[in-house]
Amino acid sequence: MTRVDFHSQVQDKIHYSCRLIRKARAANCQILVLSEDVQQAQALDQALWNFSASDFLPHVMLESPLAPKTPIVITTLLRASLPHYDVLINLSQQLPDNFQQFSRVIEVISQQEQDAASGRQRFRLYQQQGIKPSHLVASTS
């Protein structure tokens, strides 16, 4: 069964996601990041290049021919065939259609009311599907 974790009250979804990605890569996980839109995907792409001078976080967009060989893949749309199904970081306000294919889903919820409301709705949808999501209030550091 898929493990689902909610991280709420996030001040900066891009920076927080970089931290999550670095931690998941340190655990040798492969990560797929579902962005809300192209602008957010591009912002995450740039942030990952500049996030840490000591950590190399190899990543590409899903459309890249290197996606199957790259441990971090960014997309705005989940499709039937994906390069890996280890960890899904959801930055969007939608319940991923095929979340059950992933070992773990991390929902990143900002402090903005619309994002928080859609996060609460997704929390209930996961529960309705028999998932017991965990909840963590993000630290400010």
Residue frames as a rotation matrix with the C-alpha (Angstrom) as fourth column:
MET 1
0.576 0.817 0.000 0.00
0.817 -0.576 0.000 0.00
0.000 0.000 -1.000 0.00
THR 2
-0.001 -0.526 0.851 1.16
0.482 -0.746 -0.460 3.51
0.876 0.410 0.254 -0.81
ARG 3
-0.137 -0.129 -0.982 2.45
0.945 -0.313 -0.091 5.58
-0.296 -0.941 0.165 2.08
VAL 4
0.207 0.275 0.939 1.08
0.573 -0.812 0.111 9.15
0.793 0.515 -0.325 1.99
ASP 5
-0.241 -0.361 -0.901 2.61
0.924 -0.368 -0.100 11.99
-0.296 -0.857 0.422 4.01
PHE 6
0.638 0.448 0.627 1.27
0.574 -0.819 0.001 15.54
0.513 0.359 -0.779 4.16
HIS 7
-0.471 -0.739 -0.482 3.69
0.871 -0.476 -0.122 18.38
-0.139 -0.478 0.867 4.89
SER 8
0.461 0.781 0.422 1.61
0.798 -0.573 0.188 21.49
0.388 0.250 -0.887 5.61
GLN 9
0.902 -0.005 -0.432 2.21
0.214 -0.864 0.456 25.14
-0.376 -0.503 -0.778 6.43
VAL 10
0.026 -0.917 0.398 5.11
0.944 0.153 0.291 25.26
-0.328 0.369 0.870 3.97
GLN 11
0.257 0.009 -0.966 6.33
0.081 -0.997 0.013 28.83
-0.963 -0.082 -0.257 3.43
ASP 12
0.033 -0.359 -0.933 8.17
-0.929 -0.354 0.103 28.20
-0.367 0.863 -0.345 0.14
LYS 13
0.809 0.410 0.420 7.14
-0.275 0.897 -0.346 25.08
-0.519 0.164 0.839 -1.78
ILE 14
0.782 -0.558 -0.278 10.14
-0.223 0.166 -0.961 25.23
0.582 0.813 0.006 -4.13
HIS 15
-0.156 -0.888 0.432 12.80
-0.817 -0.130 -0.562 25.52
0.555 -0.440 -0.706 -1.42
TYR 16
0.087 0.265 0.960 11.04
-0.841 0.537 -0.072 22.96
-0.534 -0.801 0.269 0.77
SER 17
0.955 0.295 0.007 10.81
-0.233 0.767 -0.598 20.54
-0.181 0.570 0.802 -2.16
CYS 18
0.368 -0.904 -0.219 14.54
-0.493 0.010 -0.870 20.91
0.788 0.428 -0.442 -2.80
ARG 19
-0.325 -0.458 0.827 15.16
-0.945 0.136 -0.296 19.88
0.023 -0.878 -0.478 0.81
LEU 20
0.474 0.589 0.654 12.83
-0.565 0.774 -0.287 16.87
-0.675 -0.234 0.699 0.46
ILE 21
0.926 -0.148 -0.348 14.48
-0.253 0.441 -0.861 15.85
0.281 0.885 0.370 -2.80
ARG 22
-0.017 -0.994 0.106 17.96
-0.748 -0.058 -0.661 16.08
0.663 -0.091 -0.743 -1.30
LYS 23
-0.236 -0.015 0.972 16.87
-0.877 0.434 -0.207 13.93
-0.418 -0.901 -0.116 1.63
ALA 24
0.757 0.577 0.306 15.20
-0.368 0.764 -0.531 11.34
-0.540 0.289 0.790 -0.64
ARG 25
0.703 -0.575 -0.418 18.27
-0.375 0.200 -0.905 11.17
0.605 0.793 -0.075 -2.88
ALA 26
-0.259 -0.799 0.542 20.47
-0.926 0.047 -0.374 10.64
0.274 -0.599 -0.752 0.19
ALA 27
-0.042 0.351 0.935 18.27
-0.560 0.767 -0.314 7.58
-0.827 -0.537 0.164 0.84
ASN 28
-0.893 -0.443 0.078 18.87
-0.150 0.457 0.876 6.51
-0.424 0.771 -0.475 -2.80
CYS 29
0.001 0.966 0.260 15.24
0.444 0.233 -0.865 7.09
-0.896 0.116 -0.429 -3.83
GLN 30
-0.839 -0.052 0.542 14.07
0.527 -0.328 0.784 7.99
0.137 0.943 0.302 -7.30
ILE 31
-0.436 0.616 -0.656 11.72
0.350 -0.555 -0.754 10.94
-0.829 -0.558 0.026 -7.29
LEU 32
-0.459 0.415 0.786 8.98
0.766 -0.263 0.587 12.21
0.450 0.871 -0.197 -9.55
VAL 33
-0.726 0.220 -0.652 7.76
0.305 -0.746 -0.592 15.75
-0.616 -0.628 0.475 -8.83
LEU 34
-0.148 0.779 0.609 4.30
0.962 -0.029 0.271 16.74
0.229 0.626 -0.746 -10.00
SER 35
-0.916 -0.233 -0.326 4.19
0.297 -0.940 -0.165 20.53
-0.268 -0.248 0.931 -10.41
GLU 36
-0.050 0.944 -0.327 1.07
0.305 -0.297 -0.905 22.67
-0.951 -0.145 -0.273 -10.57
ASP 37
0.942 0.330 -0.065 2.09
0.068 -0.374 -0.925 24.30
-0.330 0.866 -0.375 -13.85
VAL 38
0.590 -0.739 0.327 5.00
0.640 0.180 -0.747 24.93
0.493 0.649 0.579 -16.22
GLN 39
0.382 -0.442 0.811 6.15
-0.391 -0.873 -0.292 28.02
0.837 -0.205 -0.507 -14.29
GLN 40
0.686 -0.102 0.721 6.43
-0.697 0.194 0.691 26.06
-0.210 -0.976 0.062 -11.06
ALA 41
0.873 -0.380 0.305 8.23
0.425 0.900 -0.094 23.21
-0.238 0.211 0.948 -12.85
GLN 42
0.457 -0.720 0.522 10.74
0.396 -0.361 -0.844 25.67
0.796 0.593 0.121 -14.32
ALA 43
0.460 -0.255 0.850 11.24
-0.715 -0.674 0.185 27.35
0.526 -0.693 -0.493 -10.95
LEU 44
0.829 -0.146 0.540 11.96
-0.299 0.700 0.649 23.97
-0.473 -0.699 0.536 -9.35
ASP 45
0.766 -0.570 0.298 14.33
0.608 0.488 -0.627 23.08
0.211 0.661 0.720 -12.18
GLN 46
0.315 -0.648 0.694 16.33
-0.084 -0.747 -0.659 26.28
0.945 0.150 -0.290 -11.58
ALA 47
0.569 -0.043 0.821 16.24
-0.802 -0.251 0.542 25.90
0.183 -0.967 -0.177 -7.81
LEU 48
0.943 -0.214 0.255 17.62
0.120 0.933 0.339 22.37
-0.310 -0.289 0.906 -7.96
TRP 49
0.506 -0.801 0.319 20.63
0.569 0.033 -0.822 23.58
0.648 0.598 0.472 -9.96
ASN 50
-0.094 -0.533 0.841 21.35
-0.203 -0.817 -0.540 26.30
0.975 -0.221 -0.032 -7.40
PHE 51
0.785 0.619 0.008 20.16
-0.124 0.144 0.982 24.65
0.606 -0.772 0.190 -4.19
SER 52
0.846 -0.500 0.184 23.42
-0.093 0.201 0.975 23.33
-0.525 -0.842 0.124 -2.77
ALA 53
0.414 -0.789 -0.454 27.04
-0.900 -0.282 -0.331 23.71
0.133 0.546 -0.827 -3.75
SER 54
-0.547 -0.709 0.445 27.90
-0.790 0.613 0.004 20.36
-0.275 -0.349 -0.896 -2.18
ASP 55
-0.233 0.546 0.805 24.94
0.092 0.836 -0.540 18.25
-0.968 -0.052 -0.245 -3.42
PHE 56
-0.872 0.037 -0.487 24.42
-0.488 -0.134 0.863 17.32
-0.033 0.990 0.135 -7.05
LEU 57
-0.260 0.878 0.401 20.74
-0.086 0.393 -0.916 16.67
-0.962 -0.272 -0.027 -7.64
PRO 58
-0.979 -0.198 -0.051 20.50
-0.070 0.089 0.994 15.28
-0.193 0.976 -0.101 -11.20
HIS 59
-0.160 0.987 0.029 17.12
0.285 0.074 -0.956 16.08
-0.945 -0.144 -0.293 -12.68
VAL 60
-0.997 -0.015 0.079 15.28
0.080 -0.258 0.963 16.52
0.006 0.966 0.259 -15.96
MET 61
-0.267 0.954 -0.136 11.80
-0.886 -0.299 -0.355 17.24
-0.379 0.025 0.925 -17.21
LEU 62
0.107 0.409 0.906 9.67
-0.137 0.909 -0.394 14.19
-0.985 -0.082 0.154 -18.01
GLU 63
0.927 0.323 -0.190 9.82
-0.199 -0.007 -0.980 14.95
-0.317 0.947 0.058 -21.74
SER 64
0.155 -0.956 -0.247 13.62
-0.966 -0.200 0.167 14.56
-0.209 0.213 -0.955 -21.78
PRO 65
0.545 -0.036 -0.838 15.02
-0.406 0.863 -0.301 11.42
0.734 0.504 0.456 -23.41
LEU 66
-0.548 -0.830 -0.107 17.20
-0.229 0.272 -0.935 11.13
0.805 -0.488 -0.339 -20.27
ALA 67
0.072 0.670 0.738 14.20
-0.927 -0.227 0.297 10.79
0.367 -0.706 0.605 -17.92
PRO 68
0.852 0.309 -0.422 14.42
-0.170 0.926 0.336 6.98
0.495 -0.215 0.842 -17.60
LYS 69
0.201 -0.883 -0.425 18.07
0.674 0.439 -0.594 7.28
0.711 -0.167 0.683 -16.51
THR 70
-0.550 -0.370 0.749 17.69
-0.136 -0.845 -0.518 10.31
0.824 -0.386 0.414 -14.24
PRO 71
-0.690 0.212 -0.692 16.74
0.666 0.561 -0.493 9.89
0.283 -0.801 -0.528 -10.55
ILE 72
-0.424 0.573 -0.701 14.74
0.326 -0.626 -0.709 13.15
-0.845 -0.529 0.078 -10.30
VAL 73
-0.734 0.283 0.618 12.06
0.624 -0.080 0.777 13.87
0.269 0.956 -0.118 -12.87
ILE 74
-0.673 0.505 -0.541 9.80
-0.023 -0.745 -0.667 16.95
-0.740 -0.436 0.513 -12.95
THR 75
-0.777 0.482 0.406 6.44
0.549 0.203 0.811 17.01
0.308 0.853 -0.422 -14.71
THR 76
-0.781 0.621 0.072 3.14
-0.606 -0.725 -0.327 18.87
-0.151 -0.299 0.942 -14.85
LEU 77
0.322 0.894 -0.310 1.17
-0.940 0.342 0.011 15.81
0.116 0.288 0.951 -15.93
LEU 78
-0.417 -0.368 0.831 1.24
-0.479 0.866 0.143 12.19
-0.773 -0.338 -0.537 -14.85
ARG 79
0.063 0.411 -0.910 0.82
-0.972 0.230 0.036 9.78
0.224 0.882 0.414 -17.70
ALA 80
0.907 0.415 -0.069 0.37
-0.396 0.897 0.197 6.04
0.144 -0.151 0.978 -17.96
SER 81
0.628 -0.750 -0.205 4.07
0.688 0.659 -0.303 5.29
0.363 0.049 0.931 -18.40
LEU 82
0.873 -0.379 0.308 6.54
-0.470 -0.823 0.318 6.96
0.133 -0.422 -0.897 -16.04
PRO 83
0.145 -0.915 -0.377 10.26
-0.486 0.266 -0.832 6.35
0.862 0.304 -0.406 -15.58
HIS 84
-0.760 -0.386 -0.524 9.97
0.221 0.604 -0.766 5.32
0.611 -0.698 -0.373 -11.92
TYR 85
0.256 0.960 0.108 7.46
-0.075 -0.092 0.993 4.87
0.964 -0.263 0.049 -9.10
ASP 86
-0.459 -0.507 -0.730 9.45
0.692 0.311 -0.651 5.24
0.557 -0.804 0.208 -5.91
VAL 87
-0.415 0.262 -0.871 8.55
0.666 -0.565 -0.487 8.67
-0.620 -0.782 0.060 -4.47
LEU 88
-0.093 0.456 0.885 6.02
0.773 -0.527 0.354 11.16
0.628 0.717 -0.303 -5.82
ILE 89
-0.684 -0.053 -0.727 6.22
0.528 -0.724 -0.444 14.71
-0.503 -0.688 0.523 -4.49
ASN 90
-0.024 0.797 0.603 2.94
0.958 -0.154 0.241 16.42
0.285 0.584 -0.760 -5.28
LEU 91
-0.849 -0.260 -0.461 3.12
0.374 -0.910 -0.176 20.21
-0.374 -0.322 0.870 -5.54
SER 92
-0.747 0.628 0.219 -0.15
-0.015 -0.345 0.938 20.43
0.665 0.698 0.267 -7.46
GLN 93
-0.643 0.618 0.452 -3.59
-0.721 -0.288 -0.631 20.96
-0.260 -0.731 0.631 -6.00
GLN 94
0.288 0.723 -0.628 -4.92
-0.865 0.478 0.154 17.77
0.412 0.498 0.763 -7.60
LEU 95
0.369 -0.123 0.921 -5.10
-0.478 0.825 0.301 14.19
-0.797 -0.551 0.246 -6.35
PRO 96
-0.544 -0.616 -0.569 -2.73
-0.812 0.215 0.543 12.26
-0.212 0.758 -0.617 -8.64
ASP 97
0.384 0.797 -0.467 -4.82
-0.895 0.445 0.024 9.79
0.227 0.408 0.884 -10.65
ASN 98
0.620 -0.205 -0.757 -2.33
-0.022 0.960 -0.278 6.94
0.784 0.189 0.591 -10.35
PHE 99
0.196 -0.574 0.795 -0.89
-0.904 -0.419 -0.079 7.64
0.379 -0.704 -0.601 -6.91
GLN 100
0.794 0.187 0.578 -1.30
-0.467 0.798 0.382 3.95
-0.390 -0.573 0.721 -5.97
GLN 101
0.851 -0.513 -0.113 1.55
0.225 0.550 -0.804 3.07
0.475 0.659 0.584 -8.33
PHE 102
0.077 -0.857 0.510 4.04
-0.423 -0.491 -0.762 4.90
0.903 -0.157 -0.400 -6.09
SER 103
-0.236 -0.259 -0.937 5.62
0.686 0.638 -0.349 3.49
0.688 -0.725 0.027 -2.95
ARG 104
-0.280 0.066 -0.958 5.33
0.828 -0.488 -0.276 6.88
-0.486 -0.870 0.082 -1.27
VAL 105
0.138 0.362 0.922 3.52
0.671 -0.719 0.182 10.15
0.729 0.594 -0.342 -1.94
ILE 106
-0.504 -0.269 -0.821 4.53
0.779 -0.551 -0.298 13.39
-0.372 -0.790 0.487 -0.24
GLU 107
0.380 0.708 0.596 1.94
0.807 -0.568 0.161 16.15
0.452 0.420 -0.787 -0.46
VAL 108
-0.702 -0.632 -0.329 3.49
0.710 -0.659 -0.249 19.61
-0.059 -0.408 0.911 -0.01
ILE 109
0.335 0.924 0.186 0.89
0.869 -0.379 0.319 22.13
0.365 0.055 -0.930 1.17
SER 110
-0.608 -0.586 0.536 1.62
0.400 -0.809 -0.431 25.85
0.686 -0.048 0.726 1.44
GLN 111
-0.759 0.281 -0.587 0.24
0.492 -0.343 -0.800 28.39
-0.426 -0.896 0.122 3.88
GLN 112
-0.860 0.474 -0.190 -2.04
-0.496 -0.685 0.534 29.87
0.123 0.554 0.824 1.20
GLU 113
-0.340 0.806 0.485 -5.72
-0.609 0.205 -0.766 29.23
-0.717 -0.556 0.421 1.98
GLN 114
0.508 0.551 -0.662 -6.63
-0.861 0.298 -0.412 27.84
-0.030 0.779 0.626 -1.46
ASP 115
-0.209 -0.679 -0.704 -3.72
-0.565 0.671 -0.480 25.38
0.798 0.298 -0.524 -1.33
ALA 116
-0.891 -0.091 0.444 -4.54
-0.444 0.373 -0.815 24.41
-0.091 -0.923 -0.373 2.26
ALA 117
0.031 0.987 0.158 -8.21
-0.786 0.122 -0.606 23.84
-0.617 -0.106 0.780 1.37
SER 118
0.514 0.122 -0.849 -7.33
-0.743 0.557 -0.370 21.61
0.428 0.821 0.377 -1.59
GLY 119
-0.596 -0.778 -0.199 -4.85
-0.501 0.554 -0.665 19.78
0.627 -0.297 -0.720 0.67
ARG 120
-0.610 0.462 0.644 -7.58
-0.604 0.255 -0.755 19.07
-0.513 -0.850 0.124 3.22
GLN 121
0.480 0.815 -0.325 -9.80
-0.826 0.295 -0.481 17.79
-0.296 0.500 0.814 0.42
ARG 122
0.139 -0.515 -0.846 -7.03
-0.619 0.621 -0.480 15.46
0.773 0.591 -0.233 -0.86
PHE 123
-0.801 -0.403 0.442 -6.42
-0.587 0.390 -0.709 14.24
0.114 -0.828 -0.549 2.71
ARG 124
-0.092 0.871 0.482 -10.09
-0.669 0.305 -0.678 13.17
-0.738 -0.384 0.555 2.89
LEU 125
0.595 0.298 -0.746 -9.93
-0.792 0.375 -0.482 11.58
0.136 0.878 0.459 -0.60
TYR 126
-0.424 -0.799 -0.426 -6.94
-0.594 0.600 -0.535 9.47
0.683 0.026 -0.730 0.44
GLN 127
-0.748 0.191 0.636 -8.82
-0.548 0.364 -0.754 8.40
-0.375 -0.912 -0.167 3.57
GLN 128
0.313 0.947 -0.074 -11.84
-0.788 0.215 -0.577 7.42
-0.530 0.239 0.813 1.47
GLN 129
0.495 -0.215 -0.842 -9.54
-0.641 0.564 -0.521 5.13
0.587 0.797 0.141 -0.51
GLY 130
0.936 -0.017 -0.351 -8.35
0.216 0.815 0.537 3.34
0.277 -0.579 0.767 2.63
ILE 131
-0.070 -0.988 0.138 -5.10
0.511 -0.154 -0.845 5.26
0.856 0.011 0.516 3.04
LYS 132
0.787 0.202 -0.583 -4.15
0.613 -0.363 0.702 6.64
-0.070 -0.910 -0.410 6.46
PRO 133
0.361 -0.683 0.634 -2.04
0.322 -0.547 -0.773 9.70
0.875 0.484 0.022 5.62
SER 134
0.016 -0.431 -0.902 0.42
0.983 -0.157 0.092 11.06
-0.181 -0.889 0.421 8.13
HIS 135
0.761 0.262 0.593 0.66
0.385 -0.918 -0.090 14.80
0.521 0.297 -0.800 8.77
LEU 136
-0.092 -0.840 -0.535 3.68
0.977 -0.180 0.116 16.94
-0.193 -0.512 0.837 9.53
VAL 137
0.955 0.262 -0.139 3.63
0.244 -0.961 -0.133 20.70
-0.168 0.093 -0.981 10.07
ALA 138
0.449 -0.825 0.344 6.69
0.636 0.025 -0.771 21.99
0.627 0.565 0.536 8.24
SER 139
0.265 -0.482 -0.835 9.46
0.772 -0.412 0.483 23.66
-0.577 -0.773 0.263 10.20
THR 140
0.973 0.124 -0.195 10.56
0.018 -0.881 -0.473 27.12
-0.231 0.457 -0.859 9.22
SER 141
0.216 -0.970 -0.113 14.25
-0.457 -0.203 0.866 26.23
-0.863 -0.135 -0.487 9.06
